[in-house]
Amino acid sequence: MTKGRTHTRALGLVLAAMISGSAMAPAAEAADKPVLPGPSTAAKTPDAQLPTDQFIVKFKPSVAHSTAEREKTYAKVSSVASIRVREIKATASDAKVVKAGRKLSVEESRRVLDSIAADDTVASVEPDVLMRPSSTPNDTYYSKQWGLSDPNVGIRVPSVWDKTTGTGQIVAVIDTGITAHSDLNANVIAGYDMIADATSSGDGDGRDADASDPGDYQAPGACGSTSSTNSSWHGTHVAGIIAAVANNSEGVSGAAPSVKIEPVRALGDCGGYLSDVADGITWASGGTVSGVPANANPAKTINLSVGGTSACPSTLQGAIDGAVGRGSSVFVAAGNENQPAANNAPANCNNVITVGATSQTGARASYSNFGTAVDVVAPGGDTGAGILSTYNAGTTIPGAEAYGYLMGTSMASPMAASVGALMKAADSSLTPANIEAKLKATARPLPGACSGGCGAGLIDASSAVVFAAPQTPIAAKAASLNGALGTATTGEVYGLRDNGGYQCFEHGCILYSPASGAHVSTGAIRSLWAETGFENGGLGYPVTDEVAGLRDGGVYQNYQGGAIIWSPATGAHISVGAIRGEWAASGFESGRLGYPVTDEVGGLRDGGVYQNYQGGAIIWSPASGAHMSVGGIRSIWASTGFESGRLGYPTSDEYATGNDGSVAQNYQGGVIHWSPSGAYIS
């Protein structure tokens, strides 16, 4: 159903669809489903010649049945081409199949071919090329879809369509909604209109189950602009890039033509509110949104071709983290300002796959954002060659279905999301972290130039779909535990301090950072670490797992900034800094102090700190350093008022003064002497 269009406008919206350029009036190329004129598609670059190490040789009748004569020919070839060849079989037509002794480069293949052809005993020779299943669709405009069809600058999805076209996968497109289109309808399932404000929705109502696009045109004066703009039909175009119906003898093909599109409308007049976009991410991934029915079909891939120049808002980051934790990969556009993508949200958010755009030359598109925030790039089009997809001919409200060229990182992001969905269809066990790692590991260098940084490179479906998933440090750690932590309760979540991440299970979590490695965090020690602020607190990341086998059943875990010690009798306590150094010198829990029974306690005179242990205490101040306080001397010092009394802080540990067990300890204001016969201060 197409929504009715209202004319109420609202300002102050945060996120907008990222399109570079615009579509124009319908052309006469196909009157029923016109292609909107856009940048013309340049001539296709010829496919690169593939090397082969086998050749089909037809000998002249005079030598065809003489093994000795044929061997003379092969010897000549080996001598001339410097590559040994041997005969491995005969064909039904009595030609001979000759194989090189090793894999050959393109130049070496040509050298062998020319050498065989030059021999006067050979009637004909041709490469025994390796043929593959053909999955080229019959869609009318497929040849115009260079981002798919060109193996040199495209994403190489045709090479995996014989393995998977995305069956069983759902991709949520959080955008302007969707219009009816015969080349797309079969792959669209129920979505949701997440725009809550009826004054900015463009359809006259708030949130409901109708995700159709009523148009987002702007009259002069709307959205702070003095000029008017036509409706973008952005969501329809993005959806078609992913899942336009293939092999129906019309229109275009989606990059993943068997996935289902779940349209989530979050962009209306002038853009979309952050709160609506964030709720759209939550709902699409299967999370709970107050007042909205539960999503019966959560999407494991989410495309977000929206953005604005700002730091990543906490609301948006929270929604993304929740989606990733539920197992949904979030693909986002890098932005179209020709600036660092780190300046744009959600491109600069954690736990997203940020996608820049390339042109038909294989270079970074002139408008595409770049830099360290970009993970990978994909075709987005540029002046001279846009991205063709499903569209609508209406200038304001929906009109006839059409096809249109647009360009922008909005087009690149769904290209990458399509590959992500194909990867998930081929291996349902892949987590968002696996998918990102595989996309990066299999990306290839750009055929053209990239100034400013294009992440890992141009995505390559032919490798990404079949490439074994790199095992992340967290996954490797989990595997080594043989299920000891129980079932996973989150996916791998990244974006913590210092590029860290975590995954939680029924009985604890695994924490990782490049500097500390992957370590388990459980129980009472984890609870105390949580009180310090986890990795953001003074302890930082764990650098060991828990280590058992201490005296009296004790356990410890080391961190970047210290340790946490636990025993059944004392509970869990932190051990850091100079006081920890003094405790270590005493023999840790095996020495006379035993286990700590408090954390460090500050607020003493002159900036002092103490920590109590089973057998006494360690006292520290900036002026005196850290020293133990135990036994009879500690009792005398206590009677003077500890550090607040006339003795002040200890300036030494106890030291022996006689053979009868006599000891003394120096303080800022004097010395305490102790012997079996008594104690005194001097």
C-alpha positions as CSV (number, residue, x, y, z in Angstrom):
1,M,0.0,0.0,0.0
2,T,1.3,3.5,-0.9
3,K,1.0,6.1,1.9
4,G,-0.7,9.4,1.3
5,R,1.6,12.4,1.3
6,T,1.1,15.3,3.7
7,H,2.9,18.6,3.4
8,T,3.8,19.4,7.0
9,R,7.5,20.0,7.4
10,A,9.7,19.8,10.4
11,L,13.3,21.1,11.0
12,G,16.0,19.9,13.3
13,L,16.4,16.3,12.0
14,V,19.7,14.7,12.6
15,L,20.5,12.1,9.9
16,A,20.0,12.2,6.2
17,A,20.4,9.8,3.3
18,M,23.8,10.0,1.7
19,I,23.4,10.5,-2.0
20,S,25.9,12.3,-4.3
21,G,24.2,13.6,-7.5
22,S,20.5,13.2,-8.4
23,A,18.3,11.4,-10.9
24,M,16.5,13.3,-13.7
25,A,13.3,12.9,-15.6
26,P,12.4,9.5,-17.2
27,A,13.9,8.7,-20.6
28,A,12.1,6.9,-23.4
29,E,14.4,3.9,-23.2
30,A,11.6,1.8,-21.7
31,A,8.4,3.6,-21.5
32,D,6.8,1.2,-19.0
33,K,9.8,1.1,-16.7
34,P,12.0,4.0,-17.7
35,V,15.7,4.3,-16.9
36,L,16.3,7.7,-15.5
37,P,19.3,9.3,-17.4
38,G,22.4,9.4,-15.3
39,P,26.1,9.2,-15.9
40,S,26.7,7.1,-18.9
41,T,28.4,3.7,-18.4
42,A,31.9,3.6,-19.8
43,A,33.1,0.8,-21.9
44,K,33.8,-2.4,-20.0
45,T,37.5,-3.1,-19.3
46,P,38.4,-6.4,-21.0
47,D,38.7,-9.4,-18.6
48,A,42.3,-10.2,-17.7
49,Q,43.6,-13.3,-19.4
50,L,43.8,-16.2,-17.0
51,P,46.9,-18.4,-17.0
52,T,46.7,-22.2,-17.6
53,D,49.2,-25.0,-17.3
54,Q,47.4,-27.3,-19.8
55,F,47.2,-27.2,-23.6
56,I,45.3,-29.2,-26.2
57,V,47.6,-30.2,-29.1
58,K,46.5,-31.6,-32.4
59,F,49.5,-33.2,-34.2
60,K,49.8,-33.6,-38.0
61,P,48.9,-37.1,-39.2
62,S,52.6,-38.0,-39.9
63,V,53.5,-37.9,-36.2
64,A,50.2,-38.2,-34.5
65,H,50.6,-41.9,-33.6
66,S,54.3,-41.8,-32.9
67,T,55.1,-41.4,-29.2
68,A,58.8,-40.9,-29.9
69,E,58.1,-38.1,-32.4
70,R,55.7,-36.3,-30.1
71,E,58.3,-36.5,-27.3
72,K,60.8,-34.8,-29.6
73,T,58.3,-31.9,-29.9
74,Y,57.8,-31.7,-26.1
75,A,61.6,-31.6,-25.6
76,K,61.9,-28.7,-28.1
77,V,59.2,-26.8,-26.2
78,S,61.0,-27.5,-22.9
79,S,64.2,-26.2,-24.4
80,V,62.7,-23.1,-26.1
81,A,60.3,-22.1,-23.3
82,S,62.4,-23.3,-20.4
83,I,59.4,-25.0,-19.0
84,R,59.1,-28.8,-18.9
85,V,55.8,-30.3,-20.4
86,R,54.5,-33.8,-20.5
87,E,51.6,-35.6,-22.2
88,I,48.8,-36.7,-19.8
89,K,45.9,-37.9,-21.9
90,A,44.2,-38.0,-25.3
91,T,40.9,-36.5,-26.1
92,A,38.0,-38.1,-28.0
93,S,39.2,-36.4,-31.2
94,D,42.7,-37.9,-30.6
95,A,44.2,-34.5,-29.6
96,K,46.8,-34.7,-26.9
97,V,46.5,-32.9,-23.6
98,V,49.9,-31.5,-22.5
99,K,50.6,-30.3,-18.9
100,A,53.4,-28.1,-17.6
101,G,55.4,-29.3,-14.6
102,R,54.2,-26.4,-12.5
103,K,51.7,-23.5,-12.3
104,L,52.3,-20.9,-14.9
105,S,51.9,-17.1,-15.0
106,V,50.1,-15.5,-17.9
107,E,53.3,-14.7,-19.7
108,E,54.6,-18.3,-19.2
109,S,51.4,-19.8,-20.5
110,R,51.7,-17.6,-23.6
111,R,55.4,-18.7,-24.1
112,V,54.5,-22.4,-23.9
113,L,51.6,-21.9,-26.3
114,D,53.7,-20.0,-28.8
115,S,56.5,-22.6,-28.6
116,I,54.1,-25.5,-29.3
117,A,52.5,-23.7,-32.2
118,A,55.9,-23.0,-33.8
119,D,56.7,-26.7,-34.1
120,D,56.2,-27.9,-37.7
121,T,54.7,-31.2,-36.4
122,V,51.8,-29.4,-34.8
123,A,48.5,-28.8,-36.7
124,S,46.9,-26.7,-33.9
125,V,47.1,-25.9,-30.2
126,E,44.9,-24.1,-27.8
127,P,44.8,-23.4,-24.0
128,D,43.0,-26.1,-22.0
129,V,41.2,-23.3,-20.1
130,L,39.6,-23.9,-16.7
131,M,35.8,-23.4,-17.2
132,R,33.4,-22.4,-14.4
133,P,29.6,-22.5,-14.1
134,S,28.1,-19.5,-15.6
135,S,25.6,-17.5,-13.5
136,T,25.2,-14.4,-15.6
137,P,21.6,-13.3,-15.2
138,N,19.3,-12.5,-18.1
139,D,18.1,-9.2,-16.7
140,T,17.8,-6.5,-19.3
141,Y,20.1,-3.9,-17.8
142,Y,22.6,-6.3,-16.2
143,S,25.4,-5.2,-18.6
144,K,25.0,-1.7,-17.2
145,Q,25.6,-2.9,-13.6
146,W,29.4,-2.6,-13.8
147,G,29.6,-2.9,-10.0
148,L,28.5,-6.5,-10.3
149,S,29.4,-7.5,-13.8
150,D,32.9,-6.2,-14.2
151,P,35.4,-8.6,-12.5
152,N,38.1,-6.0,-12.5
153,V,36.4,-3.1,-10.6
154,G,33.2,-4.8,-9.4
155,I,32.6,-6.9,-6.2
156,R,32.8,-10.2,-8.1
157,V,29.4,-11.6,-6.9
158,P,28.6,-13.5,-10.1
159,S,31.4,-15.9,-9.3
160,V,29.6,-17.1,-6.1
161,W,26.0,-17.2,-7.4
162,D,26.5,-20.8,-8.2
163,K,27.2,-21.4,-4.5
164,T,24.7,-19.0,-2.9
165,T,22.4,-16.1,-3.9
166,G,21.5,-15.4,-0.3
167,T,18.6,-17.7,0.3
168,G,17.4,-17.6,3.9
169,Q,19.0,-14.3,4.7
170,I,17.2,-11.0,5.6
171,V,18.7,-7.6,5.1
172,A,17.1,-4.7,7.0
173,V,17.3,-1.4,5.0
174,I,17.0,1.5,7.4
175,D,16.1,4.3,5.1
176,T,13.2,6.3,3.5
177,G,11.0,3.2,3.2
178,I,10.2,1.5,-0.1
179,T,8.0,1.9,-3.1
180,A,6.3,-0.9,-5.0
181,H,8.4,-2.3,-7.9
182,S,7.8,-5.5,-9.9
183,D,11.6,-6.1,-10.0
184,L,11.8,-6.0,-6.2
185,N,8.4,-6.9,-4.7
186,A,9.0,-10.6,-4.5
187,N,12.0,-10.1,-2.3
188,V,10.4,-7.6,0.2
189,I,8.9,-8.8,3.5
190,A,7.0,-6.8,6.1
191,G,9.0,-4.0,7.7
192,Y,8.0,-1.1,9.9
193,D,7.7,2.7,9.8
194,M,9.7,3.9,12.8
195,I,9.1,7.6,12.4
196,A,7.3,8.7,15.5
197,D,6.6,12.4,14.8
198,A,3.6,12.7,12.5
199,T,4.6,16.3,11.6
200,S,7.8,15.1,10.0
201,S,6.8,11.7,8.8
202,G,5.3,12.9,5.5
203,D,2.5,10.4,5.7
204,G,0.4,12.1,8.3
205,D,0.8,9.5,11.1
206,G,3.4,8.1,13.5
207,R,4.8,4.6,13.9
208,D,3.0,1.8,12.2
209,A,3.6,-1.4,10.2
210,D,3.5,0.4,6.8
211,A,7.1,1.0,5.6
212,S,6.2,2.4,2.2
213,D,7.8,5.6,1.1
214,P,5.4,8.6,0.5
215,G,8.2,10.7,-1.0
216,D,10.7,13.0,0.8
217,Y,10.6,16.0,-1.6
218,Q,11.2,19.4,-0.2
219,A,9.3,22.6,-1.1
220,P,11.3,25.9,-1.0
221,G,11.9,27.0,2.5
222,A,11.6,23.5,4.0
223,C,14.5,22.0,6.0
224,G,16.4,25.4,6.0
225,S,16.8,25.4,2.2
226,T,15.6,28.1,-0.2
227,S,15.3,25.7,-3.2
228,S,13.1,22.7,-3.8
229,T,14.2,19.0,-4.3
230,N,12.5,16.0,-5.7
231,S,11.8,12.9,-3.7
232,S,15.0,10.7,-3.5
233,W,13.4,7.2,-3.5
234,H,16.6,6.4,-1.7
235,G,15.3,3.3,0.2
236,T,14.0,1.7,-3.0
237,H,17.3,2.3,-4.8
238,V,19.3,0.8,-1.9
239,A,17.0,-2.2,-1.7
240,G,17.4,-2.9,-5.4
241,I,21.2,-2.9,-5.2
242,I,20.9,-5.7,-2.6
243,A,17.9,-7.8,-3.8
244,A,16.4,-6.9,-7.1
245,V,14.9,-10.1,-8.6
246,A,17.4,-11.9,-10.9
247,N,16.7,-13.9,-14.1
248,N,13.3,-12.5,-14.7
249,S,14.3,-11.1,-18.1
250,E,13.7,-7.5,-17.0
251,G,15.5,-4.7,-15.2
252,V,18.4,-5.3,-12.9
253,S,19.8,-8.0,-10.6
254,G,20.5,-7.5,-7.0
255,A,24.0,-8.4,-5.7
256,A,22.3,-11.0,-3.4
257,P,19.2,-11.7,-5.4
258,S,17.6,-14.3,-3.1
259,V,17.8,-12.4,0.2
260,K,14.7,-10.7,1.6
261,I,14.6,-7.0,2.2
262,E,13.1,-5.8,5.5
263,P,12.3,-2.1,5.0
264,V,12.6,0.0,8.1
265,R,11.4,3.6,7.5
266,A,13.4,6.0,9.6
267,L,14.0,8.9,7.2
268,G,11.2,11.3,6.4
269,D,11.0,15.0,5.6
270,C,14.4,16.6,5.9
271,G,16.0,13.4,7.2
272,G,15.5,11.3,10.3
273,Y,15.6,11.7,14.1
274,L,18.5,9.9,15.8
275,S,15.9,8.3,18.2
276,D,14.0,6.8,15.2
277,V,17.1,5.5,13.5
278,A,18.4,3.9,16.7
279,D,15.1,2.3,17.4
280,G,15.1,1.0,13.8
281,I,18.4,-0.7,14.4
282,T,17.2,-2.2,17.6
283,W,13.9,-3.5,16.1
284,A,15.5,-4.8,12.9
285,S,18.0,-6.9,14.9
286,G,15.3,-8.4,17.2
287,G,15.5,-6.0,20.1
288,T,12.6,-4.6,22.1
289,V,11.2,-1.2,21.3
290,S,8.5,0.1,23.6
291,G,5.1,0.4,21.8
292,V,6.3,-1.5,18.7
293,P,5.4,-5.2,18.1
294,A,8.3,-7.6,18.2
295,N,10.0,-8.3,14.9
296,A,9.1,-11.8,13.8
297,N,12.0,-11.8,11.3
298,P,15.1,-10.3,12.8
299,A,17.8,-9.4,10.2
300,K,21.3,-10.6,10.5
301,T,22.5,-7.9,8.2
302,I,21.6,-4.2,8.5
303,N,22.3,-1.5,6.0
304,L,22.5,2.1,7.2
305,S,23.1,4.5,4.3
306,V,22.6,7.6,6.4
307,G,24.8,10.0,8.3
308,G,25.8,13.4,9.5
309,T,28.9,15.2,10.6
310,S,29.2,14.6,14.4
311,A,30.8,12.3,17.0
312,C,29.0,9.0,17.4
313,P,26.0,9.7,19.6
314,S,25.8,7.4,22.6
315,T,22.2,6.5,21.7
316,L,23.3,5.4,18.3
317,Q,26.3,3.5,19.7
318,G,24.1,1.7,22.2
319,A,21.7,0.6,19.5
320,I,24.6,-0.7,17.3
321,D,26.2,-2.5,20.2
322,G,22.9,-4.2,21.0
323,A,22.4,-5.3,17.4
324,V,25.9,-6.7,17.1
325,G,25.4,-8.5,20.4
326,R,22.3,-10.1,18.9
327,G,24.3,-11.3,16.0
328,S,23.5,-8.6,13.3
329,S,26.2,-7.1,11.2
330,V,25.8,-3.3,10.7
331,F,27.0,-1.9,7.4
332,V,27.2,1.9,7.2
333,A,28.1,4.5,4.5
334,A,31.4,6.4,5.0
335,G,29.9,9.7,3.8
336,N,30.2,11.9,0.8
337,E,32.1,15.0,1.9
338,N,35.6,14.0,0.7
339,Q,36.9,14.2,4.3
340,P,38.0,11.8,7.0
341,A,35.1,9.4,7.7
342,A,36.0,9.8,11.4
343,N,34.1,13.1,11.2
344,N,30.8,11.3,10.3
345,A,28.4,9.3,12.4
346,P,27.6,6.4,12.2
347,A,30.8,5.9,10.1
348,N,32.8,6.7,13.2
349,C,30.8,4.5,15.6
350,N,32.3,1.3,17.0
351,N,31.1,-2.2,15.9
352,V,30.1,-1.1,12.4
353,I,31.6,-2.0,9.0
354,T,32.2,1.4,7.4
355,V,32.2,1.4,3.5
356,G,33.8,4.0,1.2
357,A,33.0,4.3,-2.5
358,T,34.9,3.6,-5.7
359,S,34.3,4.8,-9.2
360,Q,34.2,2.7,-12.4
361,T,37.9,3.2,-12.8
362,G,38.5,1.4,-9.5
363,A,39.8,4.5,-7.8
364,R,38.3,6.2,-4.7
365,A,35.3,8.1,-5.8
366,S,35.9,11.9,-5.8
367,Y,33.3,12.5,-3.1
368,S,33.9,9.5,-0.8
369,N,35.1,10.0,2.7
370,F,38.3,8.2,3.6
371,G,40.8,7.5,6.4
372,T,41.2,5.2,9.4
373,A,37.5,4.9,10.0
374,V,36.9,3.2,6.6
375,D,37.0,-0.6,6.8
376,V,36.5,-1.5,3.1
377,V,35.4,0.1,-0.1
378,A,32.8,-1.0,-2.8
379,P,31.5,0.5,-6.0
380,G,29.5,3.7,-5.4
381,G,29.8,5.3,-8.8
382,D,31.1,8.8,-9.8
383,T,30.7,11.4,-12.5
384,G,30.5,9.4,-15.7
385,A,29.1,6.1,-14.3
386,G,26.6,5.8,-11.6
387,I,25.0,2.8,-9.9
388,L,21.8,1.5,-11.6
389,S,19.0,0.1,-9.5
390,T,15.3,0.1,-8.9
391,Y,13.7,3.6,-8.6
392,N,10.5,5.5,-9.0
393,A,9.5,8.0,-11.7
394,G,7.5,10.3,-9.3
395,T,9.1,13.7,-8.6
396,T,7.1,14.2,-5.4
397,I,4.7,11.4,-4.6
398,P,5.2,7.9,-5.9
399,G,4.6,7.5,-9.6
400,A,5.5,4.7,-12.1
401,E,8.2,2.2,-11.2
402,A,11.5,2.9,-13.0
403,Y,15.2,2.3,-12.8
404,G,17.6,5.1,-11.9
405,Y,21.3,5.9,-11.6
406,L,22.6,7.3,-8.3
407,M,26.1,7.6,-6.9
408,G,27.3,7.9,-3.3
409,T,28.6,5.9,-0.4
410,S,24.9,5.1,0.0
411,M,25.3,2.8,-3.0
412,A,28.6,1.3,-1.8
413,S,27.3,0.3,1.6
414,P,24.5,-2.0,0.2
415,M,27.1,-3.5,-2.1
416,A,29.1,-4.6,0.9
417,A,26.0,-5.6,2.9
418,S,25.0,-7.9,0.0
419,V,28.4,-9.7,0.3
420,G,27.9,-9.9,4.0
421,A,24.5,-11.6,3.5
422,L,26.0,-14.0,1.0
423,M,28.7,-14.9,3.5
424,K,26.1,-15.5,6.2
425,A,24.0,-17.7,3.8
426,A,27.1,-19.8,3.0
427,D,28.1,-20.2,6.6
428,S,25.4,-19.4,9.2
429,S,27.9,-19.7,12.1
430,L,29.6,-16.5,11.1
431,T,29.5,-13.7,13.7
432,P,29.6,-10.0,12.9
433,A,33.2,-10.1,13.9
434,N,33.9,-13.0,11.6
435,I,32.2,-11.3,8.7
436,E,34.2,-8.1,9.2
437,A,37.4,-10.0,9.5
438,K,36.8,-12.0,6.4
439,L,35.8,-9.0,4.3
440,K,39.1,-7.3,5.3
441,A,41.2,-10.4,4.9
442,T,39.9,-11.0,1.4
443,A,39.7,-7.4,0.1
444,R,42.0,-6.7,-2.8
445,P,44.0,-3.6,-3.7
446,L,42.1,-0.9,-5.6
447,P,42.7,-1.0,-9.4
448,G,42.9,2.8,-9.2
449,A,44.3,5.3,-6.8
450,C,43.2,6.0,-3.3
451,S,44.4,9.1,-1.4
452,G,43.7,9.3,2.3
453,G,43.1,5.6,3.0
454,C,40.6,3.1,1.8
455,G,40.7,0.6,4.6
456,A,41.5,-3.0,3.7
457,G,40.6,-2.4,0.0
458,L,37.9,-3.3,-2.5
459,I,35.6,-6.1,-1.3
460,D,35.9,-9.4,-3.2
461,A,32.9,-11.7,-2.9
462,S,34.7,-14.5,-4.8
463,S,37.1,-14.9,-1.9
464,A,35.1,-13.6,1.0
465,V,32.2,-16.2,0.6
466,V,34.6,-19.2,0.4
467,F,37.5,-18.0,2.6
468,A,37.9,-19.7,5.9
469,A,36.9,-17.3,8.7
470,P,40.0,-16.1,10.5
471,Q,39.6,-17.2,14.1
472,T,39.6,-14.1,16.4
473,P,41.6,-14.2,19.6
474,I,38.4,-14.3,21.6
475,A,37.1,-17.3,19.5
476,A,40.4,-19.1,19.9
477,K,40.4,-18.5,23.7
478,A,36.8,-19.8,23.9
479,A,37.7,-22.9,21.9
480,S,40.6,-23.7,24.2
481,L,38.2,-23.7,27.2
482,N,36.2,-26.7,25.8
483,G,32.9,-25.2,26.8
484,A,33.9,-24.4,30.4
485,L,32.2,-20.9,30.3
486,G,28.9,-22.4,28.9
487,T,26.8,-21.1,26.0
488,A,27.6,-17.6,24.6
489,T,25.1,-14.9,25.7
490,T,26.5,-12.2,23.4
491,G,28.4,-12.1,20.1
492,E,31.9,-10.6,20.0
493,V,31.6,-6.9,20.8
494,Y,34.4,-4.5,19.9
495,G,35.0,-0.8,20.4
496,L,36.4,-0.9,24.0
497,R,39.4,1.1,25.1
498,D,42.6,0.5,23.1
499,N,40.7,-1.4,20.4
500,G,39.5,-4.1,22.8
501,G,36.5,-6.4,22.7
502,Y,34.6,-8.9,24.8
503,Q,32.2,-11.9,24.5
504,C,30.1,-13.0,27.5
505,F,29.0,-16.6,28.3
506,E,26.8,-18.2,30.9
507,H,29.6,-18.4,33.4
508,G,31.8,-15.4,32.6
509,C,33.3,-13.3,29.8
510,I,36.4,-13.2,27.7
511,L,38.2,-9.8,27.4
512,Y,40.6,-9.0,24.6
513,S,42.9,-6.1,23.6
514,P,45.9,-6.2,21.2
515,A,48.2,-5.3,24.1
516,S,46.9,-7.8,26.7
517,G,45.6,-10.7,24.7
518,A,42.4,-12.7,25.4
519,H,41.7,-13.7,29.0
520,V,38.8,-15.0,31.0
521,S,37.0,-12.9,33.6
522,T,34.6,-14.6,36.1
523,G,33.3,-14.7,39.6
524,A,34.2,-12.6,42.6
525,I,37.4,-11.3,40.9
526,R,35.3,-10.1,37.9
527,S,32.8,-8.4,40.2
528,L,35.6,-6.4,41.9
529,W,37.1,-5.5,38.6
530,A,33.7,-4.3,37.5
531,E,33.6,-2.0,40.5
532,T,36.8,-0.4,39.3
533,G,35.3,0.4,35.9
534,F,36.4,-2.7,34.0
535,E,39.1,-1.9,31.4
536,N,38.5,1.8,31.8
537,G,39.5,1.8,35.4
538,G,43.0,1.8,37.0
539,L,43.5,-1.9,36.5
540,G,43.0,-1.9,32.7
541,Y,42.7,-5.2,30.9
542,P,43.5,-8.7,32.5
543,V,46.8,-10.0,31.3
544,T,46.4,-13.5,32.8
545,D,43.5,-15.8,33.5
546,E,42.8,-16.6,37.1
547,V,45.7,-18.5,38.6
548,A,44.9,-21.0,41.4
549,G,47.0,-23.1,43.7
550,L,47.9,-20.4,46.3
551,R,47.9,-21.0,50.0
552,D,44.6,-21.8,51.7
553,G,42.8,-22.1,48.3
554,G,43.6,-18.6,47.1
555,V,43.4,-17.3,43.5
556,Y,44.8,-14.2,41.7
557,Q,44.5,-12.5,38.4
558,N,47.0,-10.0,37.0
559,Y,45.9,-6.9,35.2
560,Q,47.8,-4.2,33.3
561,G,47.7,-2.0,36.4
562,G,48.0,-4.5,39.2
563,A,46.2,-7.6,40.5
564,I,43.1,-8.9,42.3
565,I,43.7,-11.5,45.0
566,W,41.0,-13.8,46.4
567,S,40.8,-16.4,49.1
568,P,37.9,-18.1,50.8
569,A,38.7,-16.4,54.1
570,T,39.4,-12.9,52.9
571,G,37.4,-12.4,49.7
572,A,38.7,-10.4,46.7
573,H,40.9,-7.4,47.0
574,I,43.0,-5.2,44.7
575,S,46.8,-5.1,44.9
576,V,48.6,-2.3,43.1
577,G,51.5,0.1,43.1
578,A,54.1,0.6,45.8
579,I,52.1,-1.2,48.5
580,R,51.9,-4.2,46.1
581,G,55.7,-4.0,45.7
582,E,56.2,-4.1,49.5
583,W,53.8,-7.0,49.8
584,A,55.7,-8.8,47.0
585,A,59.0,-8.3,48.9
586,S,57.4,-9.9,52.0
587,G,56.5,-13.0,50.0
588,F,52.9,-12.2,48.9
589,E,50.3,-14.4,50.6
590,S,53.0,-16.9,51.8
591,G,54.8,-14.2,53.8
592,R,54.0,-13.0,57.3
593,L,51.3,-10.5,56.1
594,G,49.1,-13.2,54.4
595,Y,46.2,-12.1,52.2
596,P,44.9,-8.5,51.9
597,V,41.7,-8.0,53.9
598,T,40.9,-4.6,52.5
599,D,41.6,-2.7,49.3
600,E,43.9,0.4,49.7
601,V,42.3,3.1,51.9
602,G,43.3,6.7,51.2
603,G,42.6,10.0,52.9
604,L,45.3,9.8,55.5
605,R,47.5,12.7,56.6
606,D,49.8,14.1,53.9
607,G,48.3,12.0,51.1
608,G,48.9,8.6,52.8
609,V,47.4,5.3,52.0
610,Y,47.2,1.9,53.8
611,Q,46.1,-1.6,53.1
612,N,45.3,-4.2,55.8
613,Y,46.4,-7.8,55.6
614,Q,45.8,-10.9,57.7
615,G,49.0,-10.3,59.6
616,G,49.2,-6.5,59.7
617,A,49.3,-3.6,57.3
618,I,51.3,-1.7,54.7
619,I,51.5,2.1,55.0
620,W,52.5,4.5,52.3
621,S,52.9,8.2,52.0
622,P,54.7,10.3,49.3
623,A,57.3,11.4,51.8
624,S,58.0,8.0,53.5
625,G,57.3,5.3,50.9
626,A,55.7,2.0,51.6
627,H,56.5,0.0,54.8
628,M,55.0,-2.9,56.8
629,S,53.4,-2.4,60.2
630,V,53.0,-5.6,62.2
631,G,53.1,-7.2,65.6
632,G,54.1,-5.5,68.9
633,I,55.6,-2.5,67.2
634,R,52.3,-1.9,65.3
635,S,50.5,-2.0,68.6
636,I,52.8,0.7,70.1
637,W,52.4,2.8,67.0
638,A,48.6,2.5,67.1
639,S,48.6,3.7,70.8
640,T,50.4,6.9,69.6
641,G,47.7,7.6,67.0
642,F,49.2,6.0,64.0
643,E,50.4,8.5,61.4
644,S,48.5,11.3,63.0
645,G,50.5,10.9,66.3
646,R,53.9,12.3,67.1
647,L,55.8,9.4,65.3
648,G,54.1,10.1,61.9
649,Y,54.7,7.5,59.2
650,P,57.2,4.6,59.3
651,T,60.3,5.2,57.3
652,S,61.7,1.7,57.4
653,D,60.4,-1.8,57.9
654,E,61.3,-3.7,61.1
655,Y,64.9,-4.6,61.5
656,A,66.7,-6.9,64.0
657,T,68.6,-5.2,66.9
658,G,69.7,-8.3,68.9
659,N,69.9,-12.0,69.0
660,D,67.0,-12.4,71.4
661,G,64.4,-11.4,68.8
662,S,64.6,-7.7,69.5
663,V,63.5,-5.5,66.6
664,A,63.0,-1.8,65.9
665,Q,61.3,0.4,63.3
666,N,62.1,3.9,62.3
667,Y,59.4,6.6,62.0
668,Q,59.4,10.2,60.9
669,G,59.3,11.3,64.6
670,G,61.4,8.6,66.3
671,V,62.0,4.9,66.7
672,I,59.9,2.1,68.3
673,H,62.0,-0.6,70.0
674,W,60.5,-4.0,70.9
675,S,62.0,-7.0,72.7
676,P,60.5,-10.0,74.5
677,S,61.0,-8.1,77.7
678,G,59.1,-4.9,76.6
679,A,58.8,-2.0,74.2
680,Y,59.7,1.7,74.2
681,I,59.9,4.8,72.0
682,S,63.1,6.7,71.4
